[in-house]
């Protein structure tokens, strides 16, 4: 992983985290919005501008890739680089949670 990717994506924004988490299976922007809304009990609702800007940037940076178009919706999936970045972030969050629990 090059320094640019690490600088931009570690630590990740919640938006970036949820996009990569949801793209472990092929999905489109609106599908990601729905998944995030459901898994966070509507606490996080991704705005279309934020979602599509993030998808575009992540595709350009090689974290996700375009798979195909279905009914005018672009379908994406996470890449190996995206999986690596997501794994780093998940370990960071697990460490934060562990430290929080130990201090409680």
C-alpha positions, 0 to 999 in steps of 0.5 A, a space after each residue: 500500500 502506497 503512502 498516499 492511500 495510507 494517508 488518505 484512508 487510515 483512519 477512515 471516515 465513517 462513510 468510507 468504512 461503510 462503503 467498503 464494508 458493504 462492497 464486500 459483495 457487489 452493490 450499487 450506491 443506492 443499495 449501499 445507502 439502504 444497507 447503511 441506513 438499516 445496519 445503523 438503525 437510521 443513525 447514519 444516512 449517506 447523502 447522494 453527493 457524499 456517496 457518489 463522490 466517495 465511490 468515484 474517489 475510491 474507484 480512482 484510488 483502486 479500493 473498489 472497481 466497477 463491475 457492470 451496469 444494471 438498470 442504469 445503476 453502476 455496480 461496484 465491488 471491493 478490490 484487494 487493496 480495499 480489503 487491505 485498507 478495510 482490514 487495517 481500519 477494522 483492527 484499529 476500531 477493535 483496538 479502540 474498543 478493547 482499550 475503551 473496555 479496559 478503561 471502563 
